[in-house]
Amino acid sequence: MNLVNAIANLPKNRQFDYVNESNAGKIVIDSIKLPEGPIRFKRFNPTKGETLRDAKVDSISSQMLWRLANAIQEDAPINLDRVFGASYNSRSVIESLLAHTPQFYWCKLDRLEVINTKQTIKKGHKHLIYLPNLPHENGKLSEYKTNIVISEMNTEVVYQSVDSETIRPIEGMSIEESRRHAQIQIALVKIGHHLGYRTWVAANDRGLKYNGKAIAQMDGVIDSLSNEKVLSSYSEAIAGARLIDCIWFRNGKLMPAVMEIEHSTGIIRGLARMKNFCDYAPRLQDIRWTIVAPDEYREKVIEFANRPQFRELDTKFFPYSAVEELYSLCERRKPQGITDQFLDSFMEKCIKH
């Protein structure tokens, strides 16, 4: 679905209510940039003496819209607080605007919680639900009555201390983006170790310190690509692979995945680096040439991966949310006997045939 178009088709010059009945504020759309956003809006609370004229203009970013769009599934309730956490203070605005569009309803669901093995049901947690086959009147809030009970698994991911002074500055990335890059790289190393892989970490990242230890000293991290039998006859491939963020090796014969961790400005650079490696690497089966990136960059990854010069990579997209879902699973369950094909359930094929 196109969230921006849906909101753009709402009635013009209207003040929209919040889904939360206790919030007496009003929302007014200021401008919308099609097709991907941002959406600019004003919000004010008349009960506090605030006025539309004095309200400042805030925005819902394109990244926020993509992140939400990737999380929405048909007929499945979604809690925006859990999608965004505390990272966006405009989440209640986009929730309310979407709830006024014909294909989105708001609903209150019970949540099953388990505390010290005792099950309790918490009443009335607010969600949106996408029902494209049951549209309601445009511009009005509509509640969807349901008996759905949500039982949420614990998928919390905990990163120990990352030494910020050892995080390599990356061109085009903010400090926070570089920190996330480091966290995801650490998660990939730990996933690889859980799944029985040995991991290569980019030569320029090996000084990164996590929990007091250099990433190069973490369990399962290899010291040199030259010692990998699968690459022993390909010196040019080894040279091309030194700066790739993460490579998994298995049984000395296979490379389950070659991964570049990128943000929007680096996706093409990451694809080019993998393509260079691919041109020199042996033609092994089941190599997953993979871009690891924030969920909201899915469309850009797919667009760039389908460019003629990169199509033969048959690129996979491994979103941050899927990395952390797999990391959480590995940390909690310590899986054994997993095949490489298990990875495919966490990655998306990018190439359109």
For each residue, the residues with C-beta under 8 A, 3 or more apart:
1: 6 69 72 103 130 132
2: 5 6 35 69
3: 6 7 65 68 69 94 98
4: 7 8 32 33 34 35 36 37 39 65
5: 2 8 9 34 35
6: 1 2 3 9 10 98 101 102 103 104
7: 3 4 10 29 32 39 97 98 101
8: 4 5 32 34
9: 5 6 101 138
10: 6 7 14 16 29 97 100 101 138 139
11: 14 138 139
12:
13:
14: 10 11 28 29 139
15: 26 27 28 52
16: 10 26 27 28 29 96 97 100
17: 26 27 96 141
18: 21 23 25 27 92 96
19: 92 95 96 99 106 126 141
20: 23 92 96 126
21: 18
22:
23: 18 20 45 92
24: 45 46 47
25: 18 43 44 45
26: 15 16 17 43 44 45 46 52
27: 15 16 17 18 41 42 43 93 96 97
28: 14 15 16 41 42 43 52 55
29: 7 10 14 16 32 39 40 41 97
30: 40 41 42 57
31: 39 40
32: 4 7 8 29 37 39 40
33: 4 36 37 38 39
34: 4 5 8
35: 2 4 5
36: 4 33 62 65 66
37: 4 32 33 60 61 62 64 65
38: 33 59 60 61 62 65
39: 4 7 29 31 32 33 59 60 65 94 97
40: 29 30 31 32 57 58 59 60
41: 27 28 29 30 57 58 59 60 90 93 97
42: 27 28 30 52 55 56 57 58
43: 25 26 27 28 55 58 93
44: 25 26 50 51 52 54 55
45: 23 24 25 26 48 50
46: 24 26 49 50 51
47: 24
48: 45
49: 46
50: 44 45 46 54 55
51: 44 46 54 55
52: 15 26 28 42 44 55
53:
54: 44 50 51
55: 28 42 43 44 50 51 52
56: 42
57: 30 40 41 42
58: 40 41 42 43 90 93
59: 38 39 40 41 90
60: 37 38 39 40 41 64 65 90 93 94
61: 37 38 64 65
62: 36 37 38 65 66 296
63: 66 67 294 296
64: 37 60 61 67 68 84 88 90 91 94 296
65: 3 4 36 37 38 39 60 61 62 68 69 94 296
66: 36 62 63 69 70 295 296 297 298 299
67: 63 64 70 71 83 84 294 295 296
68: 3 64 65 71 72 80 83 84 94
69: 1 2 3 65 66 72
70: 66 67 295 296 298 319
71: 67 68 78 83 295
72: 1 68 69 76 78 130
73: 76 78 130
74: 130 131 132
75: 129 130 131
76: 72 73 129 130
77: 107 109 127 128 129 146 148 150
78: 71 72 73 83 127 128 129 130
79: 82 83 125 126 127
80: 68 83 84 91 92 94 95 128
81: 84 85 91
82: 79 85
83: 67 68 71 78 79 80 91
84: 64 67 68 80 81 87 88 91
85: 81 82
86:
87: 84
88: 64 84 91
89:
90: 41 58 59 60 64 93 94
91: 64 80 81 83 84 88 94 95
92: 18 19 20 23 80 95 96
93: 27 41 43 58 60 90 96 97
94: 3 39 60 64 65 68 80 90 91 97 98
95: 19 80 91 92 98 99 106 128
96: 16 17 18 19 20 27 92 93 99 100 141
97: 7 10 16 27 29 39 41 93 94 100 101
98: 3 6 7 94 95 101 104 128
99: 19 95 96 104 105 106 128 141 142
100: 10 16 96 97 104 138 139 140 141
101: 6 7 9 10 97 98 104 138
102: 6 135 136 137 138
103: 1 6 130 131 132 135
104: 6 98 99 100 101 128 129 130 131
105: 99 128 129 131 134 136 142 143 144
106: 19 95 99 126 127 128 129 141 142 143 144
107: 77 126 127 128 129 143 144 145 146 148
108: 123 124 125 126 127 143
109: 77 124 125 127 146 148 149 150
110: 121 122 123 124 125 148 149 150
111: 121 122 125 149 150 151 152
112: 119 120 121 149 150 151
113: 119 120 121 122
114: 117 118 119 120
115: 118 120
116:
117: 114
118: 114 115
119: 112 113 114
120: 112 113 114 115
121: 110 111 112 113 149
122: 110 111 113 125
123: 108 110
124: 108 109 110
125: 79 108 109 110 111 122 150
126: 19 20 79 106 107 108
127: 77 78 79 106 107 108 109 150
128: 77 78 80 95 98 99 104 105 106 107
129: 75 76 77 78 104 105 106 107 144 146
130: 1 72 73 74 75 76 78 103 104
131: 74 75 103 104 105 134 135 144
132: 1 74 103 135
133:
134: 105 131
135: 102 103 131 132
136: 102 105 140 142
137: 102 140 142
138: 9 10 11 100 101 102
139: 10 11 14 100
140: 100 136 137
141: 17 19 96 99 100 106
142: 99 105 106 136 137
143: 105 106 107 108
144: 105 106 107 129 131
145: 107
146: 77 107 109 129
147:
148: 77 107 109 110
149: 109 110 111 112 121
150: 77 109 110 111 112 125 127
151: 111 112
152: 111
153:
154: 328 332
155: 324 325 328 329
156: 328
157: 187 324 327 328 331
158:
159: 162 183 186 187 210
160: 210 211
161: 210 211 212
162: 159 167 179 182 183 186 208 209 210
163: 166 167 208 209 210
164: 167 179
165:
166: 163 207 208 209 214
167: 162 163 164 178 179 181 182 208
168: 178 204 205 207 208
169: 173 178
170: 173 177 178 181 266
171: 265 266
172: 263 264 265 266
173: 169 170 177 178 181 263 265 266
174: 177 178
175: 178 179
176: 179 180
177: 170 173 174 180 181 263
178: 167 168 169 170 173 174 175 181 182
179: 162 164 167 175 176 182 183
180: 176 177 183 184 294 320
181: 167 170 173 177 178 184 185 261 263
182: 162 167 178 179 185 186 205 208 210
183: 159 162 179 180 186 187
184: 180 181 187 188 261 292 320 323 324
185: 181 182 188 189 201 205 208 215 245 246 261
186: 159 162 182 183 189 190 208 210 215 218
187: 157 159 183 184 190 191 323 324 327
188: 184 185 191 192 199 245 246 259 261 292 323
189: 185 186 192 193 199 201 215 218 220 221 246
190: 186 187 193 194 218 327 330 331
191: 187 188 194 195 323 326 327 330
192: 188 189 195 197 198 199 220 246 248
193: 189 190 196 197 199 218 219 220
194: 190 191 330 331 334 335
195: 191 192 248 330 335 338 342
196: 193 250 338
197: 192 193 220 248 249 250 256
198: 192 220 221 222 248 249 250
199: 188 189 192 193 220 221 222 246 247 248 249
200: 221 222 225 228 241 244 246 247 249
201: 185 189 205 206 208 215 216 221 245 246
202: 205 206 242 243 244 245 246
203: 206 242 243
204: 168 243
205: 168 182 185 201 202 208 215 245
206: 201 202 203 214 215 216
207: 166 168 214 215 216
208: 162 163 166 167 168 182 185 186 201 205 214 215
209: 162 163 166 212 213 214 215
210: 159 160 161 162 163 182 186 213 214 215 218
211: 160 161
212: 161 209
213: 209 210 217 218
214: 166 206 207 208 209 210 217 218
215: 185 186 189 201 205 206 207 208 209 210 218 221
216: 201 206 207 221 223
217: 213 214 221
218: 186 189 190 193 210 213 214 215 221
219: 193
220: 189 192 193 197 198 199
221: 189 198 199 200 201 215 216 217 218
222: 198 199 200 225 227 228 249
223: 216 227
224: 227 228
225: 200 222 228 231 238 241 242 247
226: 231 232 238
227: 222 223 224
228: 200 222 224 225 231 232 249 252
229: 232 252 253
230: 249 252 253 254 255 282 284
231: 225 226 228 234 237 238 241 281 282
232: 226 228 229
233: 282
234: 231 237 238 280 281 282
235: 238 239
236: 239 240 280
237: 231 234 240 241 277 280 281 282
238: 225 226 231 234 235 241 242
239: 235 236 242
240: 236 237 244 273 276 277 279 280 281
241: 200 225 231 237 238 244 247 258 277 281
242: 202 203 225 238 239
243: 202 203 204 273
244: 200 202 240 241 247 258 259 260 273 274 277
245: 185 188 201 202 205 259 260 261 270 292
246: 185 188 189 192 199 200 201 202 257 258 259 260 261 292
247: 199 200 225 241 244 255 257 258 259
248: 192 195 197 198 199 255 256 257 258 259
249: 197 198 199 200 222 228 230 252 254 255 256
250: 196 197 198 253 254 255 256 340
251: 254
252: 228 229 230 249
253: 229 230 250
254: 230 249 250 251 284 285 286 340
255: 230 247 248 249 250 258 281 284 287
256: 197 248 249 250 286 287 288 340 343
257: 246 247 248 287 288 290 316 343
258: 241 244 246 247 248 255 274 277 287 288 289 290
259: 188 244 245 246 247 248 290 291 292 318
260: 244 245 246 266 270 271 273 274 290 291 292
261: 181 184 185 188 245 246 270 292 293
262: 266 267 269 270 291 292 293 297
263: 172 173 177 181 266 267 293 294 297
264: 172 267 297 300
265: 171 172 173 269
266: 170 171 172 173 260 262 263 269 270
267: 262 263 264 270 271 291 293 297 300 301 304
268: 271 272 304
269: 262 265 266 272 273
270: 245 260 261 262 266 267 273 274 291
271: 260 267 268 274 275 291 304 305 307 310 313 315
272: 268 269 275 276 310
273: 240 243 244 260 269 270 276 277
274: 244 258 260 270 271 277 278 289 313 315
275: 271 272 278 279 309 310 313
276: 240 272 273 279 280
277: 237 240 241 244 258 273 274 280 281
278: 274 275 281 287 289 312 313
279: 240 275 276
280: 234 236 237 240 276 277
281: 231 234 237 240 241 255 277 278 284 287
282: 230 231 233 234 237
283:
284: 230 254 255 281 287
285: 254
286: 254 256 340
287: 255 256 257 258 278 281 284
288: 256 257 258 316 343 344 347
289: 258 274 278 313 314 315 316
290: 257 258 259 260 315 316 317 318 347
291: 259 260 262 267 270 271 301 305 315 316 317 318 350
292: 184 188 245 246 259 260 261 262 318 319 320 323
293: 261 262 263 267 297 298 300 301 317 318 319 320
294: 63 67 180 263 297 319 320
295: 66 67 70 71 298 319 320 321
296: 62 63 64 65 66 67 70
297: 66 262 263 264 267 293 294 300 301
298: 66 70 293 295 301 302 317 319 348
299: 66 302 303
300: 264 267 293 297 303 304
301: 267 291 293 297 298 304 305 315 317 350
302: 298 299 305 306 317 350 352
303: 299 300 306 307
304: 267 268 271 300 301 307 310
305: 271 291 301 302 310 311 313 315 317 350 351
306: 302 303 310 311 350 351 352
307: 271 303 304 310 311
308: 311
309: 275
310: 271 272 275 304 305 306 307 313 315
311: 305 306 307 308 314 351
312: 278
313: 271 274 275 278 289 305 310
314: 289 311 349 350 351
315: 271 274 289 290 291 301 305 310 350 351
316: 257 288 289 290 291 344 347 348 349 350
317: 290 291 293 298 301 302 305 347 348 349 350
318: 259 290 291 292 293 322 323 346 347 348
319: 70 292 293 294 295 298 322 323 348
320: 180 184 292 293 294 295 323 324
321: 295 324 325
322: 318 319 325 326 346 347
323: 184 187 188 191 292 318 319 320 326 327 346
324: 155 157 184 187 320 321 327 328
325: 155 321 322 328 329 346
326: 191 322 323 329 330 346
327: 157 187 190 191 323 324 330 331
328: 154 155 156 157 324 325 331 332
329: 155 325 326 332 333 335
330: 190 191 194 195 326 327 333 334 335
331: 157 190 194 327 328 334
332: 154 328 329
333: 329 330
334: 194 330 331
335: 194 195 329 330 338
336:
337:
338: 195 196 335 342
339: 342
340: 250 254 256 286 343
341: 344
342: 195 338 339 345
343: 256 257 288 340 346 347
344: 288 316 341 347
345: 342
346: 318 322 323 325 326 343
347: 288 290 316 317 318 322 343 344
348: 298 316 317 318 319
349: 314 316 317
350: 291 301 302 305 306 314 315 316 317
351: 305 306 311 314 315
352: 302 306
353:
